[in-house]
């Protein structure tokens, strides 16, 4: 991969949502070696990252949902015109490594698998995580919300996979990119198309950034064709 380089090394701070955590953790060192710049990273759900920006936490670059970027642009926290879509994240289902793989290929099969499960974990909708909000909508559309509530083991955007790996939860419904790096679980497939939820992820430059050139270099680095293999390796789709 290649990108523009600065005459002298600078440090940029990037805040990202959980679905791009492992991507940014791998891309940042590559960017550092390519540009001689330094990168510091921070993570949370898109609403959590937005609140940190609203509360005045400085960031040179933010990688969250396009809706969150647009809200931050309206609030003067992100530079207008700097938003670039970088990846898409799909949702799937995982079980503990070695456990049977229930059929989730159709809405009816997914309903049966959920009703048969002793427990299910997903991101707590109260955190604003889009995957958690969407999972609750799935239960509602299947007409099983009340049956499922006693089985809930709510995560915080980082713990759902570990709850399955430890055996505290039988099934995880989560973004593939968030589950892929978790040791001790197996992703059994994507949600049925009728219940799929795509999270688009975009980058935007902090309005107060003093390192806008380096931030733009990082965006170009992410958008380069050579980055596609890294993006896909993290369970995301480029663009």
PLY file of the C-alpha trace (Angstrom):
ply
format ascii 1.0
element vertex 239
property float x
property float y
property float z
element edge 238
property int vertex1
property int vertex2
end_header
0.00 0.00 0.00
1.10 3.55 -0.50
-0.02 6.97 0.57
1.21 10.51 0.72
3.93 11.27 3.24
4.65 14.36 5.28
8.02 16.08 5.48
8.10 15.35 9.21
6.33 12.73 11.28
3.08 13.74 12.94
0.70 11.95 15.31
-2.97 11.50 14.53
-5.68 10.32 16.88
-8.46 8.16 15.44
-11.74 7.28 17.14
-13.54 4.31 15.60
-16.65 2.22 16.16
-16.26 -1.37 17.33
-16.83 -3.04 13.92
-13.60 -1.46 12.59
-11.49 -2.08 15.68
-9.44 -4.99 14.37
-9.20 -3.36 10.95
-7.74 -0.15 12.35
-5.48 -2.06 14.72
-3.92 -3.81 11.72
-3.98 -0.89 9.29
-2.48 1.66 11.72
0.98 0.00 11.94
1.06 -0.39 8.14
0.26 3.29 7.76
2.90 4.21 10.33
5.57 2.27 8.43
4.48 3.76 5.12
4.23 7.39 6.24
6.46 7.64 9.35
3.44 9.17 11.10
2.13 7.83 14.40
-1.44 6.74 15.16
-3.33 6.45 18.45
-6.68 4.66 18.52
-9.84 4.75 20.62
-13.06 2.74 20.22
-16.72 2.47 21.21
-20.14 2.21 19.58
-20.92 4.90 17.02
-23.11 6.78 19.56
-20.37 6.53 22.18
-17.76 7.88 19.77
-20.13 10.68 18.77
-20.68 11.63 22.40
-16.95 11.74 23.04
-16.61 14.19 20.16
-19.60 16.21 21.37
-18.05 16.37 24.83
-14.93 17.92 23.36
-12.54 14.98 23.05
-10.12 15.83 20.24
-9.74 13.50 17.27
-8.12 13.96 13.90
-10.19 11.25 12.27
-13.44 9.49 13.16
-14.64 6.18 11.67
-18.30 5.53 12.45
-21.63 5.27 10.62
-22.34 7.87 7.92
-25.36 9.05 9.92
-23.12 9.74 12.90
-20.61 11.55 10.67
-23.37 13.72 9.22
-24.64 14.62 12.70
-21.12 15.57 13.77
-20.74 17.70 10.63
-23.94 19.57 11.56
-22.53 20.14 15.05
-19.27 21.48 13.65
-17.23 18.58 15.01
-16.33 17.06 11.61
-15.18 18.98 8.54
-17.94 19.31 5.94
-17.07 17.48 2.75
-14.57 15.16 4.43
-16.82 12.09 4.75
-15.63 9.01 2.82
-17.33 5.61 2.96
-14.75 2.92 3.62
-16.49 -0.38 4.45
-19.69 -2.31 5.04
-20.39 -4.66 7.94
-22.95 -7.50 7.83
-24.54 -9.40 10.72
-24.33 -13.09 11.51
-24.68 -15.74 14.18
-21.98 -17.54 16.17
-21.83 -20.42 18.65
-19.12 -21.78 20.92
-16.35 -23.62 19.07
-17.29 -27.27 18.69
-20.99 -26.73 19.42
-23.65 -27.89 16.93
-24.48 -25.41 14.17
-28.23 -24.74 14.08
-29.89 -23.95 10.77
-30.36 -20.18 10.42
-30.79 -20.05 6.64
-34.44 -18.95 6.63
-36.62 -16.85 8.96
-38.42 -20.01 10.12
-35.14 -21.82 10.79
-33.72 -18.82 12.65
-36.87 -18.60 14.78
-36.62 -22.28 15.68
-32.93 -21.95 16.53
-33.54 -18.95 18.78
-36.43 -20.57 20.59
-34.36 -23.72 21.15
-31.36 -21.80 22.49
-30.89 -21.53 26.25
-29.45 -18.03 25.96
-28.59 -15.41 23.36
-26.17 -12.50 23.49
-26.13 -9.32 21.42
-25.16 -5.69 21.89
-27.32 -3.92 24.44
-29.71 -1.65 22.48
-29.42 0.88 25.31
-25.85 1.61 24.18
-27.18 2.76 20.83
-25.39 -0.06 18.99
-27.18 -0.49 15.65
-26.72 -4.27 15.74
-28.44 -4.48 19.12
-31.34 -2.31 18.02
-31.72 -4.40 14.88
-31.62 -7.69 16.82
-34.55 -6.53 18.94
-36.44 -5.77 15.75
-35.76 -9.31 14.55
-37.34 -10.74 17.70
-40.32 -8.46 17.21
-40.76 -9.43 13.56
-40.55 -13.11 14.51
-43.09 -12.57 17.30
-40.82 -14.06 19.98
-39.71 -11.03 22.01
-41.36 -12.13 25.26
-40.08 -15.71 24.93
-36.56 -14.44 24.31
-36.27 -11.83 27.06
-35.42 -14.34 29.83
-32.59 -15.64 27.61
-30.88 -12.29 27.06
-27.19 -11.92 27.93
-26.60 -8.38 26.77
-23.13 -7.32 25.68
-21.53 -3.91 25.35
-20.24 -4.15 21.79
-17.09 -6.02 22.78
-18.24 -8.80 25.14
-20.83 -10.79 23.18
-18.29 -13.07 21.53
-16.52 -13.73 24.81
-19.83 -14.64 26.47
-20.30 -17.37 23.86
-16.68 -18.53 24.08
-16.99 -18.91 27.86
-20.29 -20.76 27.63
-22.27 -18.02 29.38
-24.35 -17.59 26.22
-25.26 -20.19 23.62
-25.75 -17.97 20.57
-24.42 -14.55 19.56
-26.12 -12.28 17.03
-23.57 -9.67 16.13
-21.64 -8.00 13.37
-19.35 -10.47 11.58
-16.40 -8.10 11.82
-16.76 -7.91 15.61
-17.06 -11.70 16.01
-14.34 -12.79 13.61
-11.34 -12.11 15.88
-12.88 -13.73 18.97
-11.12 -16.95 19.95
-13.32 -19.87 20.99
-16.36 -19.20 18.80
-17.46 -20.29 15.33
-19.45 -18.07 12.98
-22.15 -20.30 11.52
-23.39 -17.88 8.89
-25.02 -14.61 7.96
-28.51 -13.73 9.04
-31.18 -14.62 6.44
-31.46 -11.92 3.75
-34.88 -10.88 5.10
-33.26 -9.98 8.44
-29.86 -8.80 7.26
-28.64 -5.42 8.44
-25.77 -3.63 6.73
-23.81 -1.09 8.72
-21.98 1.36 6.51
-18.80 2.80 7.97
-17.39 6.16 6.98
-14.41 8.28 7.91
-14.49 12.00 8.61
-11.83 14.53 9.62
-12.13 16.33 12.95
-12.97 19.99 12.51
-10.41 20.98 15.15
-7.67 18.73 13.78
-4.23 20.26 13.28
-3.20 17.20 11.24
-5.69 17.25 8.39
-3.10 16.31 5.76
-2.07 13.20 7.71
-5.74 12.35 8.32
-6.44 12.58 4.58
-3.43 10.37 3.95
-4.93 7.77 6.29
-8.28 7.91 4.48
-6.50 7.39 1.14
-4.61 4.51 2.71
-7.90 2.90 3.72
-9.45 3.49 0.30
-6.51 2.10 -1.70
-7.29 -1.07 -3.69
-4.52 -2.88 -1.83
-6.43 -2.39 1.43
-9.35 -4.51 0.21
-7.73 -7.79 1.29
-7.16 -6.47 4.80
-10.71 -5.16 5.01
-12.17 -8.49 3.88
-9.94 -10.40 6.27
-11.72 -8.60 9.11
-15.19 -9.69 8.00
-15.97 -6.39 6.28
-16.65 -5.51 2.66
-14.79 -2.58 1.10
-16.66 0.57 0.16
0 1
1 2
2 3
3 4
4 5
5 6
6 7
7 8
8 9
9 10
10 11
11 12
12 13
13 14
14 15
15 16
16 17
17 18
18 19
19 20
20 21
21 22
22 23
23 24
24 25
25 26
26 27
27 28
28 29
29 30
30 31
31 32
32 33
33 34
34 35
35 36
36 37
37 38
38 39
39 40
40 41
41 42
42 43
43 44
44 45
45 46
46 47
47 48
48 49
49 50
50 51
51 52
52 53
53 54
54 55
55 56
56 57
57 58
58 59
59 60
60 61
61 62
62 63
63 64
64 65
65 66
66 67
67 68
68 69
69 70
70 71
71 72
72 73
73 74
74 75
75 76
76 77
77 78
78 79
79 80
80 81
81 82
82 83
83 84
84 85
85 86
86 87
87 88
88 89
89 90
90 91
91 92
92 93
93 94
94 95
95 96
96 97
97 98
98 99
99 100
100 101
101 102
102 103
103 104
104 105
105 106
106 107
107 108
108 109
109 110
110 111
111 112
112 113
113 114
114 115
115 116
116 117
117 118
118 119
119 120
120 121
121 122
122 123
123 124
124 125
125 126
126 127
127 128
128 129
129 130
130 131
131 132
132 133
133 134
134 135
135 136
136 137
137 138
138 139
139 140
140 141
141 142
142 143
143 144
144 145
145 146
146 147
147 148
148 149
149 150
150 151
151 152
152 153
153 154
154 155
155 156
156 157
157 158
158 159
159 160
160 161
161 162
162 163
163 164
164 165
165 166
166 167
167 168
168 169
169 170
170 171
171 172
172 173
173 174
174 175
175 176
176 177
177 178
178 179
179 180
180 181
181 182
182 183
183 184
184 185
185 186
186 187
187 188
188 189
189 190
190 191
191 192
192 193
193 194
194 195
195 196
196 197
197 198
198 199
199 200
200 201
201 202
202 203
203 204
204 205
205 206
206 207
207 208
208 209
209 210
210 211
211 212
212 213
213 214
214 215
215 216
216 217
217 218
218 219
219 220
220 221
221 222
222 223
223 224
224 225
225 226
226 227
227 228
228 229
229 230
230 231
231 232
232 233
233 234
234 235
235 236
236 237
237 238
